[in-house]
Structure formats: C-alpha cells, structure tokens
C-alpha cells in the first residue's frame, strides 16, 4: 500500500503559504524572475514555484538555497529564538533533564540479616 505522506493541519498549511508569500515578495522587491532565482539557487523552476506556493514537499535545503540568494539565510536562525512556551517552562522549573536521575540501589530487607562472611565476629563482653 502506498503511503499518503504527512497530513498537515490548516494552521501548518497557512504558515507555509505565508512563508512562500514572504519569499515571493522578497524576490519581487529585488526585481528577480522565478527563473533567474531558481537558476542562481540551483533548483528547478517548478521547485521555485512550489516554494512560493508553500508546498510542504519542498526540502528545507531548497528553502535555504533560495533564502541565501536573497541574503535572508540568517532569518532561519530566528526560528525558536523567542520560544515563549519554553521560557515559561524554564521559569516554572520544569526543565526536562538530559537523562534520568541515578537510582539509589537499596538493599532488600533480607540482605541486612544475611552474613556473607565479610563481617567481623561479634564481641561478647
């Protein structure tokens, strides 16, 4: 059975559409055609069209190539920079640790009474 691929929410589709529109506006402000921008970025014109339409099938690398030609590649570094939800979690002290805390190994109640021969003989007074 053939995979249908990822399913995107309406909000995710809107975000990609807005990104494509922003890239298109940046291209038009620079008075570049889709063909010339695609050639400079080393991608097909159809890929450039898909980027401007906000298609989710375009690789992040293609987006980065186009942003580089437009001198906007550093904008991608702004993703996650503000992170208000992450800041709230951090402020609440609920940060997820990199690894689980070490477990303290406790002896079972029976281990306390079994002499394994390593203890000293009791002294009787």
N, C-alpha and C positions, 0 to 999 in steps of 0.2 A: 504494500500500500504506500502510495506516495505521500510524503509529509506536506502538510499545508503551510508550514512555516510558522513564524511567530504571529500572534494576534496582538494588535495594538489597540489601546483604548483611544477614545475620541480625544482626550487631552494630549496623549502622546503624539497622535497624528497632527493635532493643531500646533504642537511645539515644533515638529519637523517642518510643517508648512511655513511657520513663521521664520524658522532658520533659513529655509530656501528663499523666502521673500527677502530677507535681510541680505543674503548673498547676492541675489539678483539686483537689489538696489545699489549695493556697493559696486557691482560690475558696471551698472549703467552710469553711476556718478563718475566712473573712470573712463567712460565712453568706449568700453570694450564690447565686442560682439561675443556671443556664446562660443563661436568657432575659434576666435583668437585666444580666449581664455582657456578653452579646452586644450588647444594645441600647446600653449605655454605650460599648462598643468600636466600635460602628458596623459590626458584621458580622452575618451571618445566624446563627441558632441552629444550623443544620446545620454551619456552619463552626466554631462553638464546639465542637460535638460531635466534629468531625474533629480539632481541636487536642487535645482531651483524650484522643482515641484514638491520637494520634501519627501521624496521616496525613501522608505526605510531600508530598501535593498542595497543602497549605495554604501560602500565601505567607509569607515572613518578615515582611512588613509586618503581616499579621494577628496573628502571634505577638507582634510588638512592640506592637500596639494593646492586646492583652489584658494583656501584662505592664505596660503603662503604667497601665491601670485598677487593677491590683493593686499598683501602686507598686513594681514589680520591674524596671522597664525598664533600670536600671543594671546588673542582673545580666548582661545580654547583653554588656556591656563586659568581662566576665571571660573571655570566650572567647579562647583563645590567650594569656592573660596569663602563665600559668606556663610553658608551652612547654618541657618538659624536653628534648625531642629537639633543638629549635632551640638551646637553651643548650649542649648537648653539641657541636653542630656549631660554634657560635661559639667555644667553648673549644678545640676542636681546630684552629681557624684555617682552617676550610674554608668560610668565608662566601662565598656567591655574589656576585660583584660586579655592579653595576648594568649595566655594559657591558664588553665585552671590552677587553683592553688594546690600546693602539695598536700596530700592527705597524711594525717598523722596516723601512723600504724599503732594501734593499741593491741596489747596482748589480750588474749581471751582469758576469762576467769580461771580456766584450768591451768594455763601456763604459769600462773602465780604460785601454784601449790606443787607443781611437778619439779623435782630436783633433778637436773641433768648432769650432776656430778661436778659442776664448776663452782659450787659454793663451798665455803669453809664449814668445817664441822662445828656444831653449836657448842658453846662453852657452858658447863654447868657449875654453878657456884654452890 
